[in-house]
Amino acid sequence: MLAKEKKTKHVTEEEKINENEQSINTDEKEAVENSADTAEDASSKEIDTLKAEIERLKDAHMRCAAEYANYRTRTDKEKTEIYTNATIDAIKNILPIADSIDIAIAASANASEEYKKGLELIKAQLDKSFEALGVESYGEVGDSFDPELYNAIAKIEDESLGENVVATVFQKGYKCKEKIIRYCMVQVAN
């Protein structure tokens, strides 16, 4: 009988072990399934986090690119202004020479032809240099008076000229691009 009891005990122990193994397997399966669900949730959260990070970095990159484009535009404009301002400063020092040449040409009515021709050649070279630098003169008799460009120092009544017309130019005006180097000094009619 002992052998039968031993067998029964042994069988019941084996059954218990099998039941334990089955419960462990069931628990493991549930744990694996739960961990798979948890892993999917965690993976989904990680993907969402990474997508948000990508969008943030994309936005930062676009902002940086826009800032750089603005910087390039601003520095190009500043360089152009610096060049224009340097040209204006240099031309201001040369304008008295241009005025003197114009006065010499006007006063050379009784001079020899070679002398007049020499002055005109100097004037042509100076005008060519001004043109290369983007400097142009303005202010001729008969031009319409514009207070933005002209400095009126006298006014006359002359019926032969129209209203607000330049009657006499005392000093030529010069501008570089759209900046005024020196205003034209004139006498205005009517």
C-alpha positions in Angstrom: 0.0 0.0 0.0 2.9 2.2 0.6 3.8 2.0 -3.0 0.4 3.0 -4.0 0.4 6.0 -1.7 3.8 6.9 -2.9 2.6 6.7 -6.5 -0.5 8.8 -5.6 1.6 11.4 -3.8 4.1 11.4 -6.7 1.2 11.9 -9.2 -0.4 14.6 -7.1 3.0 16.3 -6.8 3.5 16.0 -10.5 0.0 17.4 -11.1 0.8 20.3 -8.8 4.0 20.9 -10.6 2.2 20.8 -13.9 -0.5 23.1 -12.6 2.2 25.5 -11.3 3.9 25.3 -14.7 0.6 26.0 -16.5 -0.2 28.9 -14.2 3.3 30.2 -14.7 2.9 29.8 -18.4 -0.4 31.6 -18.3 1.1 34.3 -16.2 4.0 34.6 -18.5 1.7 34.8 -21.5 -0.4 37.5 -19.8 2.8 39.3 -18.9 4.1 39.0 -22.4 0.8 40.2 -23.8 0.7 43.1 -21.3 4.3 43.9 -22.0 3.5 43.8 -25.7 0.6 46.2 -25.1 2.8 48.3 -22.9 5.6 48.2 -25.5 3.1 49.3 -28.2 1.9 52.1 -26.0 5.4 53.1 -25.1 6.5 52.7 -28.7 3.5 54.9 -29.8 4.4 57.5 -27.2 8.0 57.4 -28.3 7.0 57.9 -31.9 4.7 60.8 -31.0 7.5 62.3 -29.0 10.0 61.9 -31.9 7.5 63.3 -34.4 7.0 66.4 -32.1 10.8 66.7 -31.8 11.2 66.5 -35.6 8.6 69.2 -36.1 10.3 71.4 -33.5 13.7 71.0 -35.2 12.1 71.6 -38.6 10.6 74.8 -37.3 13.9 75.9 -35.8 15.7 75.1 -39.1 13.2 77.1 -41.1 13.5 80.1 -38.7 17.3 79.9 -38.9 17.2 79.8 -42.7 14.9 82.8 -42.7 17.1 84.7 -40.3 20.1 84.0 -42.4 18.3 85.2 -45.6 17.4 88.4 -43.8 20.9 88.8 -42.5 22.3 88.4 -46.1 19.9 91.0 -47.4 20.6 93.4 -44.6 24.4 93.1 -45.0 24.2 93.5 -48.8 22.2 96.7 -48.3 24.6 98.0 -45.7 27.6 97.3 -48.0 25.9 99.2 -50.8 25.2 102.1 -48.5 28.8 102.1 -47.2 30.1 102.2 -50.8 27.6 105.0 -51.7 28.5 107.1 -48.6 32.2 106.7 -49.3 31.7 107.8 -52.9 29.7 110.8 -51.7 32.4 111.8 -49.2 35.1 111.5 -51.9 33.1 113.5 -54.5 32.3 116.3 -52.0 36.1 117.0 -51.9 36.3 117.0 -55.8 33.3 119.3 -56.4 35.2 122.6 -55.9 37.6 121.4 -58.6 34.7 120.7 -61.0 33.2 124.2 -60.2 36.6 125.8 -60.9 36.9 124.0 -64.3 33.3 125.2 -65.2 34.3 128.8 -64.2 37.5 128.6 -66.2 35.6 127.4 -69.3 33.1 130.2 -68.9 35.8 132.8 -68.5 37.9 131.5 -71.4 35.9 133.3 -74.1 38.9 135.4 -75.2 41.5 132.6 -74.6 43.2 130.6 -77.4 41.6 127.6 -78.9 44.2 125.2 -77.5 43.6 126.5 -74.0 39.8 126.1 -74.4 40.3 122.7 -75.8 42.5 121.7 -72.9 39.9 122.8 -70.3 37.2 121.0 -72.2 39.2 117.8 -72.2 39.8 118.1 -68.5 36.0 118.7 -68.0 35.3 115.6 -70.2 37.6 113.4 -68.1 36.1 114.6 -64.9 32.5 114.0 -66.2 33.6 110.5 -67.3 35.0 109.7 -63.9 31.7 111.0 -62.3 29.7 108.8 -64.6 31.8 105.7 -63.7 31.1 106.4 -60.0 27.4 106.9 -60.6 27.5 110.6 -59.9 25.4 112.9 -62.1 25.0 116.6 -62.2 21.6 118.4 -62.4 20.3 121.9 -62.6 19.9 123.7 -65.9 18.2 126.9 -66.8 14.6 126.2 -67.8 14.2 123.2 -65.5 11.1 123.0 -63.3 11.8 124.0 -59.7 11.7 121.2 -57.2 12.3 122.1 -53.6 13.5 118.6 -52.9 16.5 119.1 -55.3 17.0 122.8 -55.5 18.0 125.5 -53.1 16.4 128.7 -54.2 18.4 131.7 -53.1 16.7 134.3 -55.2 13.4 135.0 -57.0 12.7 137.1 -60.0 9.6 138.1 -62.0 10.1 137.3 -65.7 7.2 137.0 -68.0 9.3 135.2 -70.6 9.8 132.3 -68.3 7.1 130.1 -66.9 6.0 129.8 -63.3 8.5 128.0 -60.9 11.2 127.7 -63.5 14.9 127.9 -62.9 16.1 131.3 -64.3 19.7 131.1 -63.2 22.0 128.4 -61.9 24.6 129.7 -59.4 26.0 126.3 -58.5 25.3 122.9 -60.1 23.7 120.2 -58.0 25.1 116.6 -57.8 23.6 113.3 -56.8 24.8 109.8 -56.5 22.1 107.3 -57.2 19.2 108.8 -55.3 21.2 110.6 -52.6 21.9 114.3 -53.0 25.6 115.2 -52.7 25.1 118.9 -53.1 21.8 120.8 -53.7 21.7 123.0 -56.8 21.6 126.7 -55.9 19.3 128.6 -58.3 17.3 131.7 -58.9 13.6 130.9 -59.5 11.3 132.8 -61.9 7.7 133.9 -61.0 
